Amino acid sequence: MTGWSQALGSHAEPDAPIEPTFTGNRGLQLEEKLIFEQDSLGHCGVDLPEPPAHRSRLGGLERQAPIGLPGLSEPQIVRHFTRLSQKNYAIDSGLYPLGSCTMKHNPRLNEKLARLAGFADLHPLQPAATTQGALELIDTLAHWLRTLTGMPAVALSPAAGAHGELCGMMTIRAALTARGDARQRILVPESAHGTNPATAAICGYAIDNIAANARGRVDLAALKAKLGGDVAALMLTNPNTCGLFEDEILEIAAAVHAAGAFFYCDGANFNAIVGRVRPSDLGIDALHLNLHKTFSTPHGGGGPGSGPVALAAALAPHAPLPWIVHGENGRELIEHAKGPAAQSIGRLKGFHGQMGMFVRALSYMMSHGADGLKQVAEDAVLNANYLRVRLAGALSQSFPGICMHEVLFDDGFLKDTGVSTLDFAKALIDEGFHPMTMYFPLVVHGALLIEPTETESKASLDQFADTVIALAARAQAGEAASFHAAPRLTPRRRLDETSAARKPLLRWRPEPARQQAAE
Ligand SMILES: Cc1ncc(COP(=O)(O)O)c(C=O)c1O
């Protein structure tokens, strides 16, 4: 047993009550009111002179009452937001093994380059003659993505993976419409990411599920049985959300094409295969990549991500605008769906998409080089398999054999312990670890999906593995009560999930209105 797991083992009295403090604060974690509830009347963070008298030109539409913003002084506001940020957990704080999310380190070099004034201060409406450097960067990024995917066209504007899916499905629909083929069905394997069926439905298609086989992959016979003249496309995630490579992908592609359908691939997990496999060689017609996963740009809550889409020749004419072309005056833009872009699906996003993400992604690619990117994939897979082997005796692996960048376990190891996947995850938080992804994918019961990423050291993986093994032993030793009480050491204890889902308080209101809303 390592020192780390001994320390875990001596976790003396898990249910001992925690003494209240006079202030409600704990250590240096402060309890405070919401910013709107702080008594701050008359305070202001800035000291501006009264504006000179002026005649309004708003035609009586001026605001009649104060806007109701809290008036805090600068030190108060700085402390408030600093304290909030310290309650947050981030990849910069520690291991973040959230499967399917690829929470890997964002190199600081990328940040430095994205802040260069020549990129950061550009205005999107500047004439192309003054933005040649930025256009070259976008074009170079597209070149790298074309090379890595082997696909002839890349659309950079989609703002996230799901937006990339929308882009891909719209190009497929446009290609089918252009050939007068109104197909209605999209096949989606059980192990697909949830955004896949959602995207297909938004595009107006009927969704048809394909079962997974006993090895956690697409059941080829079930797929073939569902293929027909009304199938527009298959949406396959590869590597899939069980962390497995679809090893019959060539047969899948051949069957899809033989039925006259397109093969869409969710390439969000490209970080497991980048530099090793070109999606074009797998028969894929359209594939989105999550720059914020494979190429280490930051994740944002709903943005600013970036989900470029690589397209095969049959779909390239339908790529969204704008297109960058090489003209007499350097790089020029095609911005309207006419002439050479007459078949484009049009714009999906303002301007070119997330420029800051493009700078970061290209910085990541160029600093790693082609061989470095290949090693990223190899190390991501190595780390996941290291955890797979270390945890094999303690947890229940859902599908046997080697995994890709993430490893899937189910709640089999918790059978008859009275401890659920959720309890287990909460107990991990008390031990200082962000939990893995829970209850996803739905292919198995009580899923625990672990994606360590390539940027974790062996020491950090070992600490995590020791903790998970010790907790599994505690669950199996009949200590369910300590799991039900977790987390005990966080600023907030476990939420009542039912009330949180059924009676959510999503908007702050003054106290009386809040009480009314809750009743
Ligand atoms: C396999 C897969 N597909 C699609 C998505 C959706 O990407 P985004 O969150 O950028 O919309 C994700 C997100 O993590 C994913 O893991």
The ligand as an SDF file (V2000), in Angstrom:
LIG
                    3D

 16 16  0  0  0  0  0  0  0  0999 V2000
  -18.3560   12.2710  -28.7290 C   0  0  0  0  0  0  0  0  0  0  0  0
  -18.8580   13.6780  -28.6360 C   0  0  0  0  0  0  0  0  0  0  0  0
  -19.6390   14.1810  -29.6080 N   0  0  0  0  0  0  0  0  0  0  0  0
  -20.1050   15.4340  -29.5720 C   0  0  0  0  0  0  0  0  0  0  0  0
  -19.8110   16.2620  -28.5130 C   0  0  0  0  0  0  0  0  0  0  0  0
  -20.4180   17.6320  -28.4870 C   0  0  0  0  0  0  0  0  0  0  0  0
  -19.4330   18.6250  -28.5580 O   0  0  0  0  0  0  0  0  0  0  0  0
  -19.7270   20.0820  -27.9940 P   0  0  0  0  0  0  0  0  0  0  0  0
  -19.8840   19.9580  -26.5260 O   0  0  0  0  0  0  0  0  0  0  0  0
  -18.5380   20.8900  -28.3870 O   0  0  0  0  0  0  0  0  0  0  0  0
  -20.9810   20.5760  -28.6690 O   0  0  0  0  0  0  0  0  0  0  0  0
  -19.0030   15.8010  -27.4720 C   0  0  0  0  0  0  0  0  0  0  0  0
  -18.6750   16.6620  -26.3260 C   0  0  0  0  0  0  0  0  0  0  0  0
  -17.9090   16.3940  -25.4780 O   0  0  0  0  0  0  0  0  0  0  0  0
  -18.5100   14.4730  -27.5290 C   0  0  0  0  0  0  0  0  0  0  0  0
  -17.7510   13.9570  -26.5620 O   0  0  0  0  0  0  0  0  0  0  0  0
  1  2  1  0
  2  3  1  0
  2 15  2  0
  3  4  2  0
  4  5  1  0
  5  6  1  0
  5 12  2  0
  6  7  1  0
  7  8  1  0
  8  9  2  0
  8 10  1  0
  8 11  1  0
 12 13  1  0
 12 15  1  0
 13 14  2  0
 15 16  1  0
M  END
$$$$
